[in-house]
Structure formats: structure tokens, C-alpha cells
């Protein structure tokens, strides 16, 4: 018998996309976000360092 391991993965809310259209504007601004650990999590200092390195 083969035993399979399954992990429960919570579905996240669908992504929100907002578009605004203004005529005559030639500048584009794009911003990405990602989920991270809470501020009290032990990995938070490492995530802050990563954010600084990536230019945030």
C-alpha cells in the first residue's frame, strides 16, 4: 500500500486589479505586493532585510 501525504492549502482571496484610464498621460507606475510573515514572527528581520535589498 502506498501512503500519500496531503497538505491543506487555504485558498486566498482573488487578486484585486484596479485600472484607471486617463487620456494624455505618458507615465506608467506598476506596484507588486506579496504576503509575508507577521511583525512578531522570528523571520521578520530577514524579510525586512530582503525588502531593503530589493529596493523597497
PQR file of N, CA, C, O and H, with PARSE charges and radii, in Angstrom:
ATOM      1  N   UNK A   1       0.832  -1.179   0.000 -0.4000 1.5000
ATOM      2  CA  UNK A   1       0.000   0.000   0.000 -0.0000 2.0000
ATOM      3  C   UNK A   1       0.880   1.248   0.000  0.5500 1.7000
ATOM      4  O   UNK A   1       1.843   1.340   0.761 -0.5500 1.4000
ATOM      5  N   UNK A   2       0.547   2.183  -0.841 -0.4000 1.5000
ATOM      6  CA  UNK A   2       1.298   3.429  -0.924 -0.0000 2.0000
ATOM      7  C   UNK A   2       0.546   4.496  -0.140  0.5500 1.7000
ATOM      8  O   UNK A   2      -0.642   4.730  -0.365 -0.5500 1.4000
ATOM      9  H   UNK A   2      -0.235   2.108  -1.459  0.4000 1.0000
ATOM     10  N   UNK A   3       1.249   5.131   0.774 -0.4000 1.5000
ATOM     11  CA  UNK A   3       0.640   6.185   1.583 -0.0000 2.0000
ATOM     12  C   UNK A   3       0.960   7.539   0.962  0.5500 1.7000
ATOM     13  O   UNK A   3       2.115   7.820   0.642 -0.5500 1.4000
ATOM     14  H   UNK A   3       2.213   4.941   0.956  0.4000 1.0000
ATOM     15  N   UNK A   4      -0.044   8.367   0.792 -0.4000 1.5000
ATOM     16  CA  UNK A   4       0.173   9.696   0.218 -0.0000 2.0000
ATOM     17  C   UNK A   4      -0.074  10.740   1.288  0.5500 1.7000
ATOM     18  O   UNK A   4      -0.995  10.619   2.096 -0.5500 1.4000
ATOM     19  H   UNK A   4      -0.983   8.139   1.052  0.4000 1.0000
ATOM     20  N   UNK A   5       0.754  11.758   1.284 -0.4000 1.5000
ATOM     21  CA  UNK A   5       0.630  12.854   2.233 -0.0000 2.0000
ATOM     22  C   UNK A   5       0.037  14.060   1.527  0.5500 1.7000
ATOM     23  O   UNK A   5       0.495  14.440   0.450 -0.5500 1.4000
ATOM     24  H   UNK A   5       1.502  11.857   0.628  0.4000 1.0000
ATOM     25  N   UNK A   6      -0.952  14.647   2.113 -0.4000 1.5000
ATOM     26  CA  UNK A   6      -1.561  15.833   1.537 -0.0000 2.0000
ATOM     27  C   UNK A   6      -1.505  16.966   2.545  0.5500 1.7000
ATOM     28  O   UNK A   6      -1.710  16.759   3.741 -0.5500 1.4000
ATOM     29  H   UNK A   6      -1.324  14.338   2.988  0.4000 1.0000
ATOM     30  N   UNK A   7      -1.231  18.144   2.062 -0.4000 1.5000
ATOM     31  CA  UNK A   7      -1.246  19.330   2.907 -0.0000 2.0000
ATOM     32  C   UNK A   7      -2.491  20.137   2.585  0.5500 1.7000
ATOM     33  O   UNK A   7      -2.901  20.245   1.429 -0.5500 1.4000
ATOM     34  H   UNK A   7      -1.065  18.313   1.091  0.4000 1.0000
ATOM     35  N   UNK A   8      -3.076  20.692   3.613 -0.4000 1.5000
ATOM     36  CA  UNK A   8      -4.229  21.569   3.407 -0.0000 2.0000
ATOM     37  C   UNK A   8      -3.721  22.958   3.025  0.5500 1.7000
ATOM     38  O   UNK A   8      -2.969  23.578   3.777 -0.5500 1.4000
ATOM     39  H   UNK A   8      -2.743  20.604   4.552  0.4000 1.0000
ATOM     40  N   UNK A   9      -4.122  23.427   1.890 -0.4000 1.5000
ATOM     41  CA  UNK A   9      -3.719  24.752   1.416 -0.0000 2.0000
ATOM     42  C   UNK A   9      -4.967  25.618   1.360  0.5500 1.7000
ATOM     43  O   UNK A   9      -5.938  25.294   0.677 -0.5500 1.4000
ATOM     44  H   UNK A   9      -4.732  22.923   1.279  0.4000 1.0000
ATOM     45  N   UNK A  10      -4.924  26.719   2.088 -0.4000 1.5000
ATOM     46  CA  UNK A  10      -6.070  27.625   2.088 -0.0000 2.0000
ATOM     47  C   UNK A  10      -6.094  28.429   0.799  0.5500 1.7000
ATOM     48  O   UNK A  10      -5.063  28.909   0.328 -0.5500 1.4000
ATOM     49  H   UNK A  10      -4.135  26.982   2.643  0.4000 1.0000
ATOM     50  N   UNK A  11      -7.267  28.566   0.247 -0.4000 1.5000
ATOM     51  CA  UNK A  11      -7.397  29.397  -0.943 -0.0000 2.0000
ATOM     52  C   UNK A  11      -7.405  30.852  -0.521  0.5500 1.7000
ATOM     53  O   UNK A  11      -8.062  31.229   0.449 -0.5500 1.4000
ATOM     54  H   UNK A  11      -8.105  28.176   0.630  0.4000 1.0000
ATOM     55  N   UNK A  12      -6.683  31.645  -1.245 -0.4000 1.5000
ATOM     56  CA  UNK A  12      -6.609  33.071  -0.936 -0.0000 2.0000
ATOM     57  C   UNK A  12      -7.683  33.807  -1.714  0.5500 1.7000
ATOM     58  O   UNK A  12      -8.197  33.324  -2.722 -0.5500 1.4000
ATOM     59  H   UNK A  12      -6.150  31.339  -2.033  0.4000 1.0000
ATOM     60  N   UNK A  13      -8.001  34.975  -1.220 -0.4000 1.5000
ATOM     61  CA  UNK A  13      -8.983  35.791  -1.920 -0.0000 2.0000
ATOM     62  C   UNK A  13      -8.467  36.116  -3.312  0.5500 1.7000
ATOM     63  O   UNK A  13      -7.259  36.202  -3.533 -0.5500 1.4000
ATOM     64  H   UNK A  13      -7.583  35.368  -0.401  0.4000 1.0000
ATOM     65  N   UNK A  14      -9.378  36.293  -4.235 -0.4000 1.5000
ATOM     66  CA  UNK A  14      -8.956  36.630  -5.587 -0.0000 2.0000
ATOM     67  C   UNK A  14      -8.231  37.970  -5.580  0.5500 1.7000
ATOM     68  O   UNK A  14      -8.502  38.842  -4.755 -0.5500 1.4000
ATOM     69  H   UNK A  14     -10.359  36.223  -4.055  0.4000 1.0000
ATOM     70  N   UNK A  15      -7.321  38.106  -6.505 -0.4000 1.5000
ATOM     71  CA  UNK A  15      -6.498  39.311  -6.568 -0.0000 2.0000
ATOM     72  C   UNK A  15      -7.327  40.493  -7.048  0.5500 1.7000
ATOM     73  O   UNK A  15      -8.201  40.354  -7.903 -0.5500 1.4000
ATOM     74  H   UNK A  15      -7.101  37.397  -7.176  0.4000 1.0000
ATOM     75  N   UNK A  16      -7.039  41.640  -6.488 -0.4000 1.5000
ATOM     76  CA  UNK A  16      -7.757  42.862  -6.826 -0.0000 2.0000
ATOM     77  C   UNK A  16      -6.947  43.634  -7.863  0.5500 1.7000
ATOM     78  O   UNK A  16      -5.761  43.895  -7.665 -0.5500 1.4000
ATOM     79  H   UNK A  16      -6.329  41.753  -5.793  0.4000 1.0000
ATOM     80  N   UNK A  17      -7.580  43.991  -8.945 -0.4000 1.5000
ATOM     81  CA  UNK A  17      -6.923  44.764 -10.001 -0.0000 2.0000
ATOM     82  C   UNK A  17      -7.719  46.048 -10.205  0.5500 1.7000
ATOM     83  O   UNK A  17      -8.934  46.018 -10.401 -0.5500 1.4000
ATOM     84  H   UNK A  17      -8.544  43.780  -9.106  0.4000 1.0000
ATOM     85  N   UNK A  18      -7.024  47.156 -10.157 -0.4000 1.5000
ATOM     86  CA  UNK A  18      -7.664  48.448 -10.379 -0.0000 2.0000
ATOM     87  C   UNK A  18      -7.020  49.106 -11.587  0.5500 1.7000
ATOM     88  O   UNK A  18      -5.796  49.196 -11.675 -0.5500 1.4000
ATOM     89  H   UNK A  18      -6.037  47.181  -9.998  0.4000 1.0000
ATOM     90  N   UNK A  19      -7.829  49.553 -12.495 -0.4000 1.5000
ATOM     91  CA  UNK A  19      -7.316  50.235 -13.685 -0.0000 2.0000
ATOM     92  C   UNK A  19      -7.965  51.602 -13.780  0.5500 1.7000
ATOM     93  O   UNK A  19      -9.175  51.753 -13.615 -0.5500 1.4000
ATOM     94  H   UNK A  19      -8.824  49.479 -12.424  0.4000 1.0000
ATOM     95  N   UNK A  20      -7.138  52.583 -14.048 -0.4000 1.5000
ATOM     96  CA  UNK A  20      -7.639  53.932 -14.280 -0.0000 2.0000
ATOM     97  C   UNK A  20      -7.108  54.383 -15.626  0.5500 1.7000
ATOM     98  O   UNK A  20      -5.921  54.236 -15.917 -0.5500 1.4000
ATOM     99  H   UNK A  20      -6.155  52.460 -14.183  0.4000 1.0000
ATOM    100  N   UNK A  21      -7.971  54.920 -16.425 -0.4000 1.5000
ATOM    101  CA  UNK A  21      -7.567  55.360 -17.756 -0.0000 2.0000
ATOM    102  C   UNK A  21      -7.730  56.864 -17.841  0.5500 1.7000
ATOM    103  O   UNK A  21      -8.834  57.391 -17.699 -0.5500 1.4000
ATOM    104  H   UNK A  21      -8.935  55.040 -16.188  0.4000 1.0000
ATOM    105  N   UNK A  22      -6.623  57.551 -18.074 -0.4000 1.5000
ATOM    106  CA  UNK A  22      -6.640  58.999 -18.253 -0.0000 2.0000
ATOM    107  C   UNK A  22      -5.939  59.312 -19.565  0.5500 1.7000
ATOM    108  O   UNK A  22      -4.834  58.833 -19.821 -0.5500 1.4000
ATOM    109  H   UNK A  22      -5.727  57.123 -18.190  0.4000 1.0000
ATOM    110  N   UNK A  23      -6.565  60.086 -20.358 -0.4000 1.5000
ATOM    111  CA  UNK A  23      -6.010  60.412 -21.670 -0.0000 2.0000
ATOM    112  C   UNK A  23      -4.889  61.437 -21.536  0.5500 1.7000
ATOM    113  O   UNK A  23      -4.959  62.348 -20.711 -0.5500 1.4000
ATOM    114  H   UNK A  23      -7.462  60.474 -20.150  0.4000 1.0000
ATOM    115  N   UNK A  24      -3.861  61.277 -22.354 -0.4000 1.5000
ATOM    116  CA  UNK A  24      -2.779  62.244 -22.416 -0.0000 2.0000
ATOM    117  C   UNK A  24      -1.665  62.019 -21.405  0.5500 1.7000
ATOM    118  O   UNK A  24      -0.733  62.822 -21.344 -0.5500 1.4000
ATOM    119  H   UNK A  24      -3.804  60.538 -23.025  0.4000 1.0000
ATOM    120  N   UNK A  25      -1.727  60.969 -20.620 -0.4000 1.5000
ATOM    121  CA  UNK A  25      -0.673  60.707 -19.638 -0.0000 2.0000
ATOM    122  C   UNK A  25       0.303  59.694 -20.232  0.5500 1.7000
ATOM    123  O   UNK A  25      -0.113  58.671 -20.774 -0.5500 1.4000
ATOM    124  H   UNK A  25      -2.484  60.317 -20.669  0.4000 1.0000
ATOM    125  N   UNK A  26       1.606  59.981 -20.129 -0.4000 1.5000
ATOM    126  CA  UNK A  26       2.611  59.109 -20.733 -0.0000 2.0000
ATOM    127  C   UNK A  26       3.474  58.407 -19.696  0.5500 1.7000
ATOM    128  O   UNK A  26       4.520  57.858 -20.043 -0.5500 1.4000
ATOM    129  H   UNK A  26       1.945  60.812 -19.688  0.4000 1.0000
ATOM    130  N   UNK A  27       3.071  58.411 -18.457 -0.4000 1.5000
ATOM    131  CA  UNK A  27       3.850  57.783 -17.401 -0.0000 2.0000
ATOM    132  C   UNK A  27       3.090  56.570 -16.868  0.5500 1.7000
ATOM    133  O   UNK A  27       1.868  56.604 -16.720 -0.5500 1.4000
ATOM    134  H   UNK A  27       2.221  58.857 -18.175  0.4000 1.0000
ATOM    135  N   UNK A  28       3.838  55.490 -16.580 -0.4000 1.5000
ATOM    136  CA  UNK A  28       3.240  54.278 -16.041 -0.0000 2.0000
ATOM    137  C   UNK A  28       3.868  53.959 -14.695  0.5500 1.7000
ATOM    138  O   UNK A  28       5.076  54.111 -14.516 -0.5500 1.4000
ATOM    139  H   UNK A  28       4.830  55.463 -16.700  0.4000 1.0000
ATOM    140  N   UNK A  29       3.055  53.522 -13.759 -0.4000 1.5000
ATOM    141  CA  UNK A  29       3.525  53.153 -12.426 -0.0000 2.0000
ATOM    142  C   UNK A  29       2.977  51.769 -12.113  0.5500 1.7000
ATOM    143  O   UNK A  29       1.767  51.551 -12.169 -0.5500 1.4000
ATOM    144  H   UNK A  29       2.074  53.399 -13.905  0.4000 1.0000
ATOM    145  N   UNK A  30       3.860  50.836 -11.786 -0.4000 1.5000
ATOM    146  CA  UNK A  30       3.459  49.462 -11.515 -0.0000 2.0000
ATOM    147  C   UNK A  30       3.972  49.064 -10.144  0.5500 1.7000
ATOM    148  O   UNK A  30       5.138  49.288  -9.820 -0.5500 1.4000
ATOM    149  H   UNK A  30       4.843  51.013 -11.741  0.4000 1.0000
ATOM    150  N   UNK A  31       3.108  48.480  -9.348 -0.4000 1.5000
ATOM    151  CA  UNK A  31       3.500  48.100  -7.989 -0.0000 2.0000
ATOM    152  C   UNK A  31       3.031  46.678  -7.705  0.5500 1.7000
ATOM    153  O   UNK A  31       1.891  46.322  -8.001 -0.5500 1.4000
ATOM    154  H   UNK A  31       2.160  48.298  -9.611  0.4000 1.0000
ATOM    155  N   UNK A  32       3.921  45.864  -7.128 -0.4000 1.5000
ATOM    156  CA  UNK A  32       3.589  44.494  -6.763 -0.0000 2.0000
ATOM    157  C   UNK A  32       3.593  44.356  -5.250  0.5500 1.7000
ATOM    158  O   UNK A  32       4.339  45.056  -4.565 -0.5500 1.4000
ATOM    159  H   UNK A  32       4.848  46.153  -6.888  0.4000 1.0000
ATOM    160  N   UNK A  33       2.788  43.484  -4.736 -0.4000 1.5000
ATOM    161  CA  UNK A  33       2.762  43.198  -3.307 -0.0000 2.0000
ATOM    162  C   UNK A  33       2.841  41.698  -3.085  0.5500 1.7000
ATOM    163  O   UNK A  33       2.558  40.909  -3.987 -0.5500 1.4000
ATOM    164  H   UNK A  33       2.182  42.915  -5.293  0.4000 1.0000
ATOM    165  N   UNK A  34       3.221  41.318  -1.898 -0.4000 1.5000
ATOM    166  CA  UNK A  34       3.294  39.899  -1.562 -0.0000 2.0000
ATOM    167  C   UNK A  34       3.004  39.728  -0.081  0.5500 1.7000
ATOM    168  O   UNK A  34       3.227  40.637   0.719 -0.5500 1.4000
ATOM    169  H   UNK A  34       3.451  41.959  -1.166  0.4000 1.0000
ATOM    170  N   UNK A  35       2.510  38.563   0.270 -0.4000 1.5000
ATOM    171  CA  UNK A  35       2.203  38.272   1.665 -0.0000 2.0000
ATOM    172  C   UNK A  35       3.479  37.854   2.377  0.5500 1.7000
ATOM    173  O   UNK A  35       4.303  37.125   1.825 -0.5500 1.4000
ATOM    174  H   UNK A  35       2.329  37.824  -0.379  0.4000 1.0000
ATOM    175  N   UNK A  36       3.629  38.317   3.593 -0.4000 1.5000
ATOM    176  CA  UNK A  36       4.796  37.956   4.391 -0.0000 2.0000
ATOM    177  C   UNK A  36       4.348  37.533   5.781  0.5500 1.7000
ATOM    178  O   UNK A  36       3.155  37.428   6.067 -0.5500 1.4000
ATOM    179  H   UNK A  36       2.959  38.909   4.042  0.4000 1.0000
ATOM    180  N   UNK A  37       5.323  37.296   6.626 -0.4000 1.5000
ATOM    181  CA  UNK A  37       5.041  36.903   8.000 -0.0000 2.0000
ATOM    182  C   UNK A  37       4.551  38.105   8.803  0.5500 1.7000
ATOM    183  O   UNK A  37       4.674  39.246   8.359 -0.5500 1.4000
ATOM    184  H   UNK A  37       6.291  37.381   6.393  0.4000 1.0000
ATOM    185  N   UNK A  38       4.002  37.847   9.977 -0.4000 1.5000
ATOM    186  CA  UNK A  38       3.556  38.948  10.834 -0.0000 2.0000
ATOM    187  C   UNK A  38       4.771  39.647  11.437  0.5500 1.7000
ATOM    188  O   UNK A  38       5.887  39.131  11.369 -0.5500 1.4000
ATOM    189  H   UNK A  38       3.903  36.920  10.339  0.4000 1.0000
ATOM    190  N   UNK A  39       4.556  40.803  12.020 -0.4000 1.5000
ATOM    191  CA  UNK A  39       5.650  41.571  12.611 -0.0000 2.0000
ATOM    192  C   UNK A  39       6.306  40.886  13.793  0.5500 1.7000
ATOM    193  O   UNK A  39       7.458  41.179  14.114 -0.5500 1.4000
ATOM    194  H   UNK A  39       3.649  41.222  12.075  0.4000 1.0000
ATOM    195  N   UNK A  40       5.595  39.979  14.448 -0.4000 1.5000
ATOM    196  CA  UNK A  40       6.141  39.281  15.613 -0.0000 2.0000
ATOM    197  C   UNK A  40       6.841  37.969  15.253  0.5500 1.7000
ATOM    198  O   UNK A  40       7.425  37.326  16.125 -0.5500 1.4000
ATOM    199  H   UNK A  40       4.659  39.742  14.188  0.4000 1.0000
ATOM    200  N   UNK A  41       6.790  37.568  13.990 -0.4000 1.5000
ATOM    201  CA  UNK A  41       7.382  36.297  13.564 -0.0000 2.0000
ATOM    202  C   UNK A  41       8.905  36.379  13.597  0.5500 1.7000
ATOM    203  O   UNK A  41       9.460  37.437  13.298 -0.5500 1.4000
ATOM    204  H   UNK A  41       6.316  38.090  13.282  0.4000 1.0000
ATOM    205  N   UNK A  42       9.602  35.293  13.952 -0.4000 1.5000
ATOM    206  CA  UNK A  42      11.072  35.310  14.006 -0.0000 2.0000
ATOM    207  C   UNK A  42      11.738  35.616  12.658  0.5500 1.7000
ATOM    208  O   UNK A  42      12.880  36.076  12.630 -0.5500 1.4000
ATOM    209  H   UNK A  42       9.152  34.434  14.195  0.4000 1.0000
ATOM    210  N   UNK A  43      11.046  35.368  11.549 -0.4000 1.5000
ATOM    211  CA  UNK A  43      11.617  35.634  10.224 -0.0000 2.0000
ATOM    212  C   UNK A  43      11.444  37.087   9.790  0.5500 1.7000
ATOM    213  O   UNK A  43      11.930  37.465   8.724 -0.5500 1.4000
ATOM    214  H   UNK A  43      10.118  34.995  11.572  0.4000 1.0000
ATOM    215  N   UNK A  44      10.772  37.899  10.579 -0.4000 1.5000
ATOM    216  CA  UNK A  44      10.501  39.279  10.184 -0.0000 2.0000
ATOM    217  C   UNK A  44      11.769  40.092   9.907  0.5500 1.7000
ATOM    218  O   UNK A  44      11.793  40.806   8.904 -0.5500 1.4000
ATOM    219  H   UNK A  44      10.378  37.592  11.445  0.4000 1.0000
ATOM    220  N   UNK A  45      12.830  40.031  10.734 -0.4000 1.5000
ATOM    221  CA  UNK A  45      14.044  40.793  10.403 -0.0000 2.0000
ATOM    222  C   UNK A  45      14.652  40.388   9.057  0.5500 1.7000
ATOM    223  O   UNK A  45      15.147  41.238   8.317 -0.5500 1.4000
ATOM    224  H   UNK A  45      12.811  39.451  11.548  0.4000 1.0000
ATOM    225  N   UNK A  46      14.615  39.099   8.743 -0.4000 1.5000
ATOM    226  CA  UNK A  46      15.140  38.643   7.454 -0.0000 2.0000
ATOM    227  C   UNK A  46      14.291  39.173   6.307  0.5500 1.7000
ATOM    228  O   UNK A  46      14.824  39.540   5.260 -0.5500 1.4000
ATOM    229  H   UNK A  46      14.213  38.409   9.345  0.4000 1.0000
ATOM    230  N   UNK A  47      12.976  39.216   6.493 -0.4000 1.5000
ATOM    231  CA  UNK A  47      12.102  39.745   5.445 -0.0000 2.0000
ATOM    232  C   UNK A  47      12.305  41.246   5.260  0.5500 1.7000
ATOM    233  O   UNK A  47      12.231  41.745   4.137 -0.5500 1.4000
ATOM    234  H   UNK A  47      12.543  38.918   7.344  0.4000 1.0000
ATOM    235  N   UNK A  48      12.560  41.963   6.340 -0.4000 1.5000
ATOM    236  CA  UNK A  48      12.847  43.402   6.247 -0.0000 2.0000
ATOM    237  C   UNK A  48      14.146  43.633   5.475  0.5500 1.7000
ATOM    238  O   UNK A  48      14.224  44.540   4.647 -0.5500 1.4000
ATOM    239  H   UNK A  48      12.620  41.558   7.252  0.4000 1.0000
ATOM    240  N   UNK A  49      15.161  42.816   5.743 -0.4000 1.5000
ATOM    241  CA  UNK A  49      16.431  42.924   5.024 -0.0000 2.0000
ATOM    242  C   UNK A  49      16.225  42.633   3.542  0.5500 1.7000
ATOM    243  O   UNK A  49      16.744  43.355   2.690 -0.5500 1.4000
ATOM    244  H   UNK A  49      15.098  42.079   6.416  0.4000 1.0000
ATOM    245  N   UNK A  50      15.474  41.587   3.229 -0.4000 1.5000
ATOM    246  CA  UNK A  50      15.181  41.237   1.838 -0.0000 2.0000
ATOM    247  C   UNK A  50      14.462  42.391   1.139  0.5500 1.7000
ATOM    248  O   UNK A  50      14.770  42.717  -0.007 -0.5500 1.4000
ATOM    249  H   UNK A  50      15.052  41.000   3.921  0.4000 1.0000
ATOM    250  N   UNK A  51      13.516  42.996   1.825 -0.4000 1.5000
ATOM    251  CA  UNK A  51      12.775  44.122   1.261 -0.0000 2.0000
ATOM    252  C   UNK A  51      13.701  45.293   0.959  0.5500 1.7000
ATOM    253  O   UNK A  51      13.568  45.944  -0.077 -0.5500 1.4000
ATOM    254  H   UNK A  51      13.265  42.731   2.756  0.4000 1.0000
ATOM    255  N   UNK A  52      14.640  45.559   1.865 -0.4000 1.5000
ATOM    256  CA  UNK A  52      15.596  46.649   1.658 -0.0000 2.0000
ATOM    257  C   UNK A  52      16.501  46.356   0.467  0.5500 1.7000
ATOM    258  O   UNK A  52      16.764  47.240  -0.348 -0.5500 1.4000
ATOM    259  H   UNK A  52      14.748  45.030   2.707  0.4000 1.0000
ATOM    260  N   UNK A  53      16.974  45.126   0.365 -0.4000 1.5000
ATOM    261  CA  UNK A  53      17.848  44.734  -0.749 -0.0000 2.0000
ATOM    262  C   UNK A  53      17.106  44.858  -2.079  0.5500 1.7000
ATOM    263  O   UNK A  53      17.691  45.276  -3.078 -0.5500 1.4000
ATOM    264  H   UNK A  53      16.760  44.408   1.027  0.4000 1.0000
ATOM    265  N   UNK A  54      15.826  44.499  -2.094 -0.4000 1.5000
ATOM    266  CA  UNK A  54      15.050  44.546  -3.332 -0.0000 2.0000
ATOM    267  C   UNK A  54      14.624  45.964  -3.704  0.5500 1.7000
ATOM    268  O   UNK A  54      14.076  46.182  -4.784 -0.5500 1.4000
ATOM    269  H   UNK A  54      15.351  44.161  -1.282  0.4000 1.0000
ATOM    270  N   UNK A  55      14.872  46.928  -2.820 -0.4000 1.5000
ATOM    271  CA  UNK A  55      14.638  48.317  -3.190 -0.0000 2.0000
ATOM    272  C   UNK A  55      13.344  48.910  -2.691  0.5500 1.7000
ATOM    273  O   UNK A  55      12.813  49.836  -3.304 -0.5500 1.4000
ATOM    274  H   UNK A  55      15.317  46.752  -1.942  0.4000 1.0000
ATOM    275  N   UNK A  56      12.836  48.410  -1.615 -0.4000 1.5000
ATOM    276  CA  UNK A  56      11.598  48.990  -1.080 -0.0000 2.0000
ATOM    277  C   UNK A  56      11.925  49.965   0.012  0.5500 1.7000
ATOM    278  O   UNK A  56      11.021  50.564   0.595 -0.5500 1.4000
ATOM    279  H   UNK A  56      13.267  47.658  -1.117  0.4000 1.0000
TER
END
